[in-house]
Amino acid sequence: MGDAARRERQVARQVLAERAEPAILAARLSPPSCIVAELGERPSDPVKAKAWDKGVRAPLSGTRRSGRYHRGMAQATKLTDGEIERRRAAAERLRGLFADVSPDRSLVDELIADRRAEARAEGRESKAERRARS
């Protein structure tokens, strides 16, 4: 596999990972009953919370890869009234976080620009490290 194909594959993996993030964030804020049944509530301890996030990510990525829904994840669409209300409240809290952002401002474009700048800086650092070793 050539360098171009490897880079393209890496970009595709990154895009898929970014697409999974909203589902993982939603599961953190208001986990569906099937996830709570499997993993319990998300722990407050950062180390345990990271492991919990990985546990959530596994069924979501398997579902995404296969194009089919895991039987347990299908239950996530059958929400109780309490779960619906919790999710609405979480959505309202999130809207409040971005209330002061101007509608003509693109946070996505800013994030992409930041990531590209970081990648360029890392590239420069690695080139400098290689030169230093030579």
C-alpha positions in Angstrom: 0.0 0.0 0.0 1.4 3.4 -1.0 1.8 6.5 1.1 -1.2 8.2 -0.5 -3.4 5.2 0.1 -2.3 5.0 3.8 -3.0 8.7 4.3 -6.4 8.3 2.7 -7.2 5.4 4.9 -6.1 7.4 8.0 -8.3 10.3 7.0 -11.2 7.9 6.5 -10.7 6.5 10.0 -10.5 9.9 11.5 -13.8 11.0 9.7 -15.5 7.9 11.0 -14.3 8.5 14.5 -15.5 12.1 14.4 -18.9 10.9 13.2 -19.2 8.6 16.2 -18.4 11.4 18.7 -21.9 12.9 18.8 -23.4 9.5 19.7 -20.8 9.0 22.4 -21.4 12.5 23.8 -25.2 11.8 23.8 -24.5 8.5 25.7 -22.4 10.4 28.2 -25.1 13.0 28.8 -28.0 10.7 28.8 -27.1 7.0 28.4 -29.8 4.8 26.9 -31.2 2.1 29.2 -29.4 -0.7 27.2 -26.0 1.0 27.9 -26.8 1.6 31.6 -27.9 -2.1 31.8 -24.5 -3.2 30.4 -22.1 -0.7 31.8 -23.9 1.1 34.6 -24.0 4.9 34.9 -20.9 6.8 33.8 -18.4 7.0 36.7 -17.2 10.4 38.0 -13.6 9.1 38.4 -11.7 10.2 35.2 -9.9 6.8 34.8 -13.1 4.8 35.2 -15.0 7.3 33.0 -12.5 6.8 30.2 -13.0 3.0 30.4 -16.7 3.5 30.4 -16.4 5.7 27.2 -14.5 2.9 25.6 -17.2 0.5 26.5 -19.8 2.8 24.9 -17.6 3.2 21.8 -17.4 -0.5 21.1 -21.0 -1.2 20.3 -21.4 2.1 18.5 -18.4 1.3 16.2 -19.5 -2.3 15.6 -23.0 -1.0 14.6 -21.5 1.6 12.3 -19.1 -0.8 10.6 -21.6 -3.5 10.0 -24.4 -1.2 8.9 -26.7 -3.2 11.2 -27.9 -2.4 14.7 -26.8 -4.4 17.6 -29.8 -5.8 19.4 -29.1 -3.9 22.5 -28.6 -0.7 20.7 -32.0 -1.0 19.0 -33.5 -0.6 22.4 -32.0 2.8 22.6 -34.7 4.1 20.3 -37.4 2.9 22.6 -37.2 5.7 25.1 -39.4 6.2 28.2 -40.9 9.6 28.9 -38.3 10.1 31.6 -35.5 9.4 29.2 -37.0 11.8 26.6 -37.2 14.5 29.2 -33.6 13.9 30.4 -32.4 14.2 26.8 -34.4 17.3 26.2 -32.9 18.9 29.3 -29.4 17.9 28.2 -30.0 19.4 24.7 -31.2 22.6 26.4 -28.0 22.7 28.5 -25.9 22.3 25.4 -27.8 25.0 23.5 -27.1 27.3 26.5 -23.4 26.6 26.1 -23.4 28.0 22.6 -26.0 30.8 23.1 -23.4 33.5 22.9 -21.9 32.2 19.6 -22.9 34.4 16.6 -25.0 32.5 14.0 -22.6 33.5 11.2 -19.6 32.1 13.1 -18.6 28.6 12.1 -17.2 26.6 15.1 -16.6 23.7 12.8 -14.4 25.7 10.5 -12.5 27.1 13.5 -12.0 23.6 14.8 -10.7 22.3 11.4 -8.4 25.3 11.1 -7.0 24.7 14.7 -6.4 21.0 13.9 -4.7 21.8 10.7 -2.4 24.3 12.4 -1.6 21.7 15.1 -0.8 19.1 12.4 1.5 21.6 10.7 3.2 22.4 14.0 3.7 18.7 14.7 5.1 18.2 11.3 7.6 20.9 11.8 8.6 19.5 15.2 9.1 16.0 13.8 11.2 17.4 10.9 13.3 19.3 13.4 13.7 16.2 15.6 14.8 14.1 12.5 17.3 16.8 11.6 18.7 16.8 15.1 19.1 13.0 15.1 20.9 13.1 11.7 
